């Protein structure tokens, strides 16, 4: 018998998506409904026009309801935006008396100590995911209960974002007449959708190339080492093409996806490409080499920012499984080979795993975010509708 249906909602820069899914007896996720709408009122994952964003959410939810024949009452919302940052917190508690056996109460105490971070008042904690325990000076302890020591410590990844930007996204969803059951960082949900246990174990970086943002999550040493979001995405490539080549944005987007290649060194036809005239635009011809050079420069800039984070945390040499690309930007021609060359590690395209049903949502890397939120919703048996209700259960789902 399948589980009760769950709904995931992504309010993205380019698209608003709603997916309805249920878990089959064999553990596979079956997608029963998809609703999509070209996004309006959203920029870089943040709400810029409430009414337009609300209309898009309403359209997507109604389409998903119609296809799945399910009345949508609550949703799991994926969050993104360059305001989302990650930092490492460390908690420590002495064991009294020294050399005593570590109990669950000691573990709870040290976890609370690590969660007690000081943030500016405008920011809120989204996720707190423990990485590893330390018993005295011993690193890499997975479960310290029952061990003996004088001191217990833990390192924890704290993901936090600007409170009002998060609440505005959640308010759009609620204003569409649904409850927000839970929310999560989109980079984490993308990783949940596409990664195998072997990739997590070997170390890898998931890069979700969205339209307005690029989310990244890095697995190393059997935990989520770092994560965050950059305020650049596919739309920035499109904007650069439009500005430099002096062509309309719609033509630039079509040129990017139909003919563009992620490297100017790729062989291209010598014949120039003609951009047809439209209202207010006289038309012109452009060289594909110029198109590719612009795509190359912008994408390399984005990848170098993530590579710099890996280097700063000394993680570039432990990425045994390399890079996994998700998001709409993964459809760029040669994106995988280009990323592998820039980051000097293997790269593959990440598509949702163990999913059946509607083909568009089971095959495309752009659906990783929402499919991952569905998977989280199906595994999360505890409801908490508070905007700050992000629990350490995410460490079990996303991190291990």
C-alpha positions in Angstrom: 0.0 0.0 0.0 1.4 3.4 -1.0 1.8 6.2 1.5 -0.4 9.3 1.8 0.5 11.8 -0.9 3.0 14.6 -0.1 3.4 17.9 -2.0 6.7 19.8 -2.5 6.8 23.4 -3.7 9.7 25.3 -5.2 9.3 29.0 -5.8 12.2 29.6 -8.1 13.5 32.5 -10.2 12.5 30.9 -13.5 9.8 28.4 -12.6 7.4 27.7 -9.8 6.9 24.0 -9.4 4.6 21.8 -7.3 5.1 18.0 -7.2 2.7 15.5 -5.7 4.2 12.1 -4.8 3.7 9.0 -2.7 6.0 6.2 -1.6 5.4 2.8 -3.0 5.8 -0.4 -1.0 9.2 -1.0 -2.6 10.4 2.3 -1.4 10.4 4.1 -4.7 8.9 7.5 -5.0 6.0 7.8 -7.4 5.2 11.2 -8.9 1.5 11.5 -9.5 1.1 15.2 -10.3 3.2 18.1 -11.6 2.2 21.8 -11.7 4.4 24.4 -13.2 4.3 28.1 -14.0 6.8 30.6 -15.4 7.9 32.6 -12.4 7.0 36.2 -11.9 7.7 38.3 -8.8 10.8 36.2 -7.8 14.4 37.1 -8.1 17.4 35.1 -6.9 15.1 32.9 -4.9 13.5 35.9 -3.1 10.1 37.5 -3.4 10.1 40.8 -5.2 6.4 41.1 -6.1 4.1 39.3 -3.7 0.9 39.3 -5.8 2.6 38.0 -8.9 4.5 35.3 -6.9 1.2 34.3 -5.3 -0.6 34.0 -8.6 2.2 31.7 -9.9 2.1 29.5 -6.8 -1.7 29.2 -7.1 -1.4 28.2 -10.8 1.2 25.5 -10.0 -0.8 24.1 -7.1 -4.0 23.9 -9.1 -2.3 22.2 -12.0 -0.7 19.6 -9.6 -4.1 19.1 -7.9 -5.8 18.5 -11.2 -3.2 16.0 -12.5 -2.9 14.0 -9.3 -6.6 14.3 -8.3 -5.5 15.2 -4.8 -6.7 18.1 -2.7 -3.6 19.9 -1.6 -3.8 21.0 2.1 -0.1 21.3 3.0 3.3 21.6 1.3 7.0 21.2 1.9 8.8 24.3 0.6 12.3 24.4 -0.8 14.3 27.6 0.1 17.2 29.2 -1.7 18.9 32.6 -2.0 22.3 34.1 -1.6 21.4 35.1 2.0 21.6 31.5 3.0 25.0 30.8 4.6 26.7 28.0 6.5 29.0 28.1 9.4 30.6 25.5 11.7 29.8 25.6 15.4 31.6 23.5 18.1 30.1 22.5 21.4 32.0 20.9 24.3 30.9 19.5 27.7 33.1 18.0 30.4 32.4 14.5 31.6 32.0 14.3 35.4 33.6 12.4 36.9 36.5 12.2 34.4 36.7 8.9 32.5 33.0 8.3 33.0 30.8 6.5 30.5 29.1 8.8 27.9 25.3 8.8 28.2 22.6 10.0 25.9 22.1 13.0 28.3 25.8 14.0 27.6 25.2 13.8 23.9 22.0 15.9 24.2 23.9 18.5 26.2 26.8 18.8 23.8 24.4 19.1 20.8 22.5 21.9 22.5 25.8 23.6 23.2 26.8 23.5 19.5 23.3 24.8 18.5 23.6 27.8 20.7 25.2 30.1 18.1 25.0 33.9 18.3 23.5 35.4 15.1 22.5 38.9 14.2 18.8 39.5 15.1 17.8 39.6 11.4 19.0 36.1 10.8 17.5 32.7 11.8 18.8 29.2 12.0 17.4 27.0 9.3 19.3 23.7 9.9 21.6 22.4 12.5 23.3 19.2 11.3 25.9 17.5 13.5 29.0 16.4 11.6 31.2 14.4 14.0 31.8 13.8 17.7 35.2 14.1 19.5 35.9 12.1 22.6 38.9 13.9 24.2 41.2 14.2 21.2 39.8 11.4 19.2 38.2 12.6 15.9 35.6 11.0 13.7 33.4 9.4 16.4 30.0 8.6 15.0 28.2 7.5 18.1 30.0 8.2 21.4 27.3 6.6 23.7 29.0 4.1 26.0 32.5 5.3 25.3 34.7 6.6 28.2 36.4 10.0 28.2 36.9 13.2 30.1 35.5 15.6 27.5 32.9 15.3 24.7 32.7 17.7 21.8 30.8 17.9 18.5 31.1 19.9 15.3 27.9 21.1 13.7 27.0 22.7 10.4 24.6 25.7 11.1 22.7 26.9 8.0 21.1 30.3 8.5 19.3 32.9 6.4 17.7 36.3 6.6 14.5 35.8 8.6 12.1 38.1 6.7 13.3 36.8 3.3 12.5 33.2 4.4 9.2 34.3 6.0 8.1 36.1 2.8 8.5 32.9 0.8 6.5 30.9 3.4 3.9 33.6 3.5 3.3 33.3 -0.3 2.7 29.6 0.1 0.3 30.1 3.0 -1.5 32.8 1.1 -2.3 30.3 -1.6 -4.4 28.5 1.0 -2.1 25.7 2.1 -0.2 25.0 5.3 3.6 24.8 5.3 4.4 21.5 6.9 8.2 22.1 6.7 10.8 23.9 4.8 14.4 23.1 3.9 17.4 24.5 2.0 17.0 23.5 -1.6 20.7 22.4 -1.9 20.1 19.8 0.7 17.0 18.5 -1.0 18.7 18.3 -4.3 21.4 16.2 -2.7 18.8 14.0 -1.1 17.2 13.3 -4.5 20.3 12.4 -6.5 23.1 11.0 -4.4 23.9 7.4 -3.7 25.3 6.3 -0.4 28.6 5.5 -2.2 28.9 9.1 -3.4 28.4 10.5 0.1 30.9 8.0 1.5 33.5 8.9 -1.2 33.1 12.7 -0.8 31.4 14.9 -3.4 30.0 18.3 -4.1 26.4 18.8 -5.4 26.0 21.9 -7.4 22.4 23.0 -8.3 22.6 25.5 -11.1 19.4 27.4 -10.9 18.2 30.4 -12.8 18.9 33.0 -10.1 21.0 31.1 -7.6 23.5 28.3 -7.4 23.2 26.1 -4.3 26.1 23.8 -3.2 26.4 21.0 -0.7 29.7 19.3 0.1 30.0 15.8 1.6 33.3 14.9 3.1 34.5 12.6 5.9 31.1 11.0 6.1 29.2 14.2 6.8 28.0 17.4 5.2 31.1 19.5 5.5 29.9 22.8 4.1 26.9 24.2 2.2 25.6 27.5 0.9 24.0 29.5 -1.9 25.4 32.0 -4.4 23.5 34.8 -5.9 24.3 33.9 -9.5 22.7 31.4 -11.9 21.6 30.7 -15.4 19.8 34.1 -15.8 23.1 35.9 -15.3 24.5 34.1 -18.4 21.4 35.1 -20.3 21.7 38.7 -19.1 25.4 38.8 -20.1 24.5 37.5 -23.6 21.7 40.0 -24.0 23.9 43.0 -22.9 27.1 42.1 -24.7 25.5 40.9 -27.9 22.8 43.6 -27.7 19.9 41.1 -28.3 16.6 40.6 -26.5 16.6 38.5 -23.3 14.3 35.9 -24.8 16.5 35.5 -27.8 19.6 35.3 -25.6 18.0 32.5 -23.5 17.1 30.5 -26.6 20.6 31.0 -28.1 22.1 29.8 -24.8 20.1 26.6 -24.6 19.9 25.7 -28.3 23.3 26.5 -29.7 25.6 27.6 -26.8 28.4 25.3 -25.5 30.2 25.7 -22.2 33.6 26.2 -23.8 34.9 28.6 -26.5 37.4 26.0 -27.5 34.6 23.7 -28.8 34.4 23.6 -32.6 31.5 25.8 -33.9 30.1 26.5 -37.3 31.7 29.4 -39.0 28.4 30.7 -40.3 27.0 33.5 -38.0 23.7 33.1 -36.3 20.9 35.4 -37.3 18.6 36.8 -34.5 15.3 37.6 -36.1 13.8 41.0 -35.7 10.9 41.5 -33.2 9.0 44.5 -32.0 11.5 47.2 -31.0 14.5 45.1 -32.2 15.9 45.3 -35.7 17.6 41.9 -35.7 21.3 41.2 -36.0 23.8 38.4 -36.5 26.2 37.0 -33.8 29.1 34.6 -33.8 28.8 31.4 -31.9 32.3 31.7 -30.7 31.3 35.0 -28.9 28.3 33.2 -27.4 30.4 30.4 -26.0 33.0 32.8 -24.6 30.4 34.6 -22.6 28.9 31.3 -21.3 32.4 30.1 -20.5 33.3 33.2 -18.5 30.2 33.4 -16.4 30.0 29.7 -15.6 33.7 29.5 -14.8 33.3 32.5 -12.4 30.5 30.6 -10.6 32.5 27.4 -10.3 35.6 29.2 -9.1 33.6 30.6 -6.2 32.7 27.1 -5.1 36.2 25.8 -5.7 37.5 28.6 -3.5 35.2 27.3 -0.7 36.6 23.8 -1.1 40.1 25.1 -0.9 39.4 27.3 2.1 38.2 24.3 4.0 40.9 22.0 2.6 38.4 19.7 1.0 39.4 19.7 -2.7 41.5 16.5 -2.3 38.8 14.4 -0.6 36.1 14.6 -3.4 36.4 11.0 -4.5 33.0 11.1 -6.3 33.7 14.5 -7.8 30.9 17.0 -8.8 27.3 16.2 -9.4 25.4 18.9 -11.3 21.7 19.4 -10.9 19.3 22.2 -11.8 18.2 23.6 -15.1 21.8 24.8 -15.8 22.9 21.2 -16.0 21.2 21.1 -19.5 23.9 23.5 -20.9 25.8 21.6 -23.6 29.2 20.3 -22.3 28.4 21.4 -18.8 29.7 18.2 -17.2 33.0 18.2 -19.1 33.5 21.9 -18.6 32.9 21.6 -14.8 35.3 18.7 -14.6 38.0 20.7 -16.3 37.5 23.8 -14.2 37.3 22.0 -10.8 39.9 19.2 -11.8 37.6 16.4 -10.6 35.1 14.0 -12.2 31.6 15.4 -12.9 28.3 13.9 -13.7 24.7 15.0 -14.2 22.5 14.2 -11.2 19.0 13.0 -11.9 16.4 12.0 -9.3 17.0 8.4 -8.1 14.5 5.6 -7.3 11.6 7.7 -8.8 8.8 6.6 -11.1 5.7 8.1 -12.5 5.6 11.3 -14.6 8.6 11.3 -16.9 9.4 15.0 -16.8 9.9 14.9 -13.0 11.8 11.6 -12.9 14.4 12.3 -15.6 15.3 16.0 -15.4 18.1 17.4 -13.2 16.0 20.5 -12.8 13.5 18.5 -10.7 16.1 17.3 -8.1 15.1 20.1 -5.7 11.4 19.4 -5.5 11.8 15.6 -5.7 14.2 15.8 -2.7 11.6 17.8 -0.8 9.1 15.1 -1.6 11.4 12.4 -0.3 12.0 14.4 2.9 8.3 14.9 3.4 7.6 11.2 3.0 10.3 10.3 5.6 9.3 13.1 8.1 6.6 11.7 10.2 6.5 14.6 12.6 4.7 17.8 11.7 5.9 21.2 12.8 4.3 24.2 11.1 6.5 26.8 12.8 8.7 28.8 10.4 11.7 28.0 12.5 10.8 24.3 12.9 13.9 22.8 11.3 15.0 19.8 13.3 18.2 17.8 13.5 16.4 14.9 11.8 17.9 16.5 8.7 21.2 15.3 9.8 19.9 11.7 9.4 18.1 12.4 6.1 20.5 14.6 4.3 23.9 13.9 6.0 24.0 10.1 6.4 
